[in-house]
Amino acid sequence: MFNFVPVSLKKVAMRNALFTLFLVMLFGTVSAQDVVFQTLATKGTCMVQRGTDPDEYENLKTGTKLYTNDKIIITGDESYLGLVSTTGNALELAKGGVYDVNTLKSTLVSKTSSVAEKYVEFLVQDMSKTNESTTANMKFTGSVERSLGDNDIELFLPKESKITKEMATMIWYPKENQDAYKLSITNMFEESVFSVQTEESEVEVDFSGLSMEPGETYLVKVSSVAQPNVTSGTVSLHVPSEARVNTVTEEVNAIRAETPEGSAIQEMVLAKYYEENELYVNAIPHFQNAIELQPDVTRFREAYNEFLFEIGLRPRN
């Protein structure tokens, strides 16, 4: 026996189903739009008073979401709060006071590209992790494994890295009884492209002035001036293609234009950009700059140490 359903009832049922789907999509979208900021890092006393319940207060920590109508409460001028918006904007608050989330949202500038948003999101995801496995491994080994630690001179550089033609610092650990060092950069045929002697344990190199060809690999080595046989291991630096270098330059400029100038957040986003693109040598100084700008924000220091661990280095004292 056939079950007959009038066409009109079928239409009503379909309309009801479509209406229900519309409501789900509508309220789902509204709920998602209610999130305005996520907390990136904090220092001192930073809390949120929830707009949905003014009696509810919550200490802010990395990953905490802030909604429309919430109020941020910062105590003292030594506190710090780094925020990122759902649209990829970054914001720093470093003065005590009460801040309305809606008011802060109104100060955000529309962005012209999605580059900063992409790497801000990467940064938030990474800094929101507990990193339990990394911490456990670091505790087990006692210290981070040294990538080139079995040599006479230990370089504070990964075994290999891509490099862009800009300023970068070549760093190593001082060696006992060695007063002067020679830093050498050669091509794969051992032809010199840069060489300098120094009594310091680091040298800032302007790679834009060196004859390094796109797509080629170059070798970095440090030796003792007094005892040339006392040397470091060799680090490989890979120069990306010219097209890729141009893309990196454009994207770095976009990040600089769309993050607070001279801020710790800007430095952290740049560090994350270079890290994700395997430009590890370029990433290191940006992590260091962020820590210098906000030395008491422990999450920035932890993120840097986790980065060093991943590329086989140990933190410098």
Backbone hydrogen bonds, N-H to C=O, Kabsch-Sander energy under -0.5 kcal/mol:
donor,donor_aa,acceptor,acceptor_aa,energy
4,F,2,F,-0.7
5,V,3,N,-0.6
10,K,6,P,-1.9
11,K,7,V,-2.2
12,V,8,S,-2.1
13,A,9,L,-2.6
14,M,10,K,-2.5
15,R,11,K,-2.8
16,N,12,V,-2.5
17,A,13,A,-2.3
18,L,14,M,-2.6
19,F,15,R,-2.6
20,T,16,N,-2.5
21,L,17,A,-2.3
22,F,18,L,-2.4
23,L,19,F,-2.3
24,V,20,T,-2.3
25,M,21,L,-2.5
26,L,22,F,-2.9
27,F,23,L,-2.9
28,G,24,V,-2.1
29,T,25,M,-2.2
30,V,26,L,-2.4
31,S,27,F,-2.4
32,A,28,G,-2.1
33,Q,29,T,-2.3
34,D,30,V,-1.1
35,V,31,S,-0.5
35,V,32,A,-0.9
36,V,34,D,-0.5
36,V,66,L,-3.1
37,F,66,L,-1.6
38,Q,84,V,-2.7
39,T,64,T,-2.3
40,L,82,G,-3.3
41,A,82,G,-1.1
43,K,80,Y,-2.2
45,T,75,T,-0.6
46,C,44,G,-0.8
47,M,73,I,-2.9
48,V,58,E,-2.2
49,Q,71,K,-3.4
50,R,48,V,-0.6
50,R,56,E,-2.1
53,D,50,R,-0.6
56,E,53,D,-3.0
57,Y,55,D,-0.6
58,E,48,V,-2.0
60,L,46,C,-2.8
63,G,39,T,-3.3
64,T,61,K,-2.4
66,L,37,F,-3.0
68,T,34,D,-1.6
70,D,67,Y,-2.0
71,K,49,Q,-2.3
72,I,99,Y,-3.5
73,I,47,M,-3.0
74,I,72,I,-0.5
74,I,97,G,-2.8
75,T,45,T,-2.3
76,G,74,I,-0.6
79,S,76,G,-0.8
80,Y,43,K,-2.4
81,L,93,L,-2.2
82,G,41,A,-2.9
83,L,81,L,-0.5
83,L,91,L,-3.4
84,V,38,Q,-2.3
85,S,89,N,-2.9
86,T,36,V,-1.6
88,G,85,S,-1.8
91,L,83,L,-2.6
93,L,81,L,-2.7
97,G,74,I,-2.4
99,Y,72,I,-3.0
101,V,70,D,-2.2
104,L,100,D,-2.4
105,K,101,V,-2.4
106,S,102,N,-1.6
107,T,103,T,-0.7
107,T,104,L,-1.1
108,L,105,K,-1.3
118,K,114,S,-2.1
119,Y,115,V,-1.9
120,V,116,A,-2.5
121,E,117,E,-2.1
122,F,118,K,-1.8
123,L,119,Y,-2.1
124,V,120,V,-2.5
125,Q,121,E,-2.5
126,D,122,F,-2.4
127,M,123,L,-2.7
128,S,124,V,-1.4
129,K,125,Q,-0.5
129,K,126,D,-0.9
135,T,131,N,-2.5
136,A,132,E,-2.6
137,N,133,S,-2.3
138,M,134,T,-2.4
139,K,135,T,-2.3
140,F,136,A,-2.3
141,T,137,N,-2.3
142,G,138,M,-1.0
147,S,312,G,-1.6
149,G,146,R,-0.7
151,N,148,L,-0.8
152,D,231,T,-0.7
153,I,231,T,-1.8
155,L,153,I,-0.6
156,F,171,I,-3.0
157,L,155,L,-1.0
161,S,236,S,-2.2
162,K,278,E,-2.5
163,I,238,H,-2.1
166,E,164,T,-2.1
168,A,205,V,-2.1
170,M,168,A,-0.5
170,M,203,V,-3.0
171,I,169,T,-0.6
172,W,201,S,-2.4
173,Y,154,E,-2.7
178,Q,175,K,-1.8
179,D,177,N,-0.5
181,Y,198,T,-3.4
182,K,223,S,-2.8
183,L,196,V,-2.8
184,S,182,K,-0.5
184,S,221,K,-2.9
185,I,194,F,-2.9
186,T,219,L,-2.2
187,N,191,E,-2.2
188,M,217,T,-0.5
190,E,187,N,-1.9
193,V,185,I,-3.1
194,F,185,I,-1.6
196,V,183,L,-1.9
198,T,181,Y,-2.4
203,V,170,M,-2.3
205,V,168,A,-3.5
205,V,203,V,-0.6
207,F,166,E,-1.7
207,F,205,V,-1.1
209,G,206,D,-1.5
210,L,207,F,-1.1
212,M,210,L,-1.9
213,E,211,S,-0.5
215,G,239,V,-2.3
215,G,240,P,-0.5
216,E,213,E,-1.8
218,Y,237,L,-2.9
219,L,186,T,-2.8
220,V,235,V,-2.6
221,K,184,S,-2.2
223,S,182,K,-2.1
224,S,227,Q,-0.7
224,S,230,V,-2.4
225,V,180,A,-2.0
230,V,227,Q,-2.9
231,T,229,N,-0.9
232,S,222,V,-2.3
233,G,153,I,-0.6
235,V,220,V,-2.2
236,S,159,K,-2.5
237,L,218,Y,-3.3
237,L,235,V,-0.5
238,H,161,S,-2.6
238,H,236,S,-0.5
239,V,216,E,-2.7
239,V,237,L,-0.5
245,V,241,S,-2.6
246,N,242,E,-2.2
247,T,243,A,-1.9
248,V,244,R,-2.6
249,T,245,V,-2.3
250,E,246,N,-2.2
251,E,247,T,-2.6
252,V,248,V,-2.7
253,N,249,T,-2.1
254,A,250,E,-1.9
255,I,251,E,-2.2
256,R,252,V,-2.4
257,A,253,N,-2.0
258,E,254,A,-1.3
259,T,256,R,-0.6
263,S,260,P,-1.8
267,E,263,S,-1.8
268,M,264,A,-2.3
269,V,265,I,-2.6
270,L,266,Q,-2.4
271,A,267,E,-2.3
272,K,268,M,-2.4
273,Y,269,V,-2.4
274,Y,270,L,-2.6
275,E,271,A,-2.5
276,E,272,K,-2.8
277,N,273,Y,-1.4
278,E,275,E,-1.9
279,L,274,Y,-3.0
280,Y,278,E,-0.9
281,V,162,K,-0.6
283,A,279,L,-1.5
284,I,280,Y,-1.8
286,H,282,N,-0.6
286,H,283,A,-0.8
287,F,283,A,-1.7
288,Q,284,I,-2.1
289,N,285,P,-2.3
290,A,286,H,-2.1
291,I,287,F,-2.0
292,E,288,Q,-2.1
293,L,289,N,-2.2
294,Q,290,A,-2.1
297,V,294,Q,-1.6
298,T,296,D,-1.2
300,F,297,V,-0.9
301,R,297,V,-1.2
302,E,298,T,-2.7
303,A,299,R,-2.2
304,Y,300,F,-2.0
305,N,301,R,-2.5
306,E,302,E,-2.4
307,F,303,A,-1.9
308,L,304,Y,-2.5
309,F,305,N,-2.3
310,E,306,E,-2.0
311,I,307,F,-1.5
312,G,309,F,-1.2
313,L,308,L,-3.2
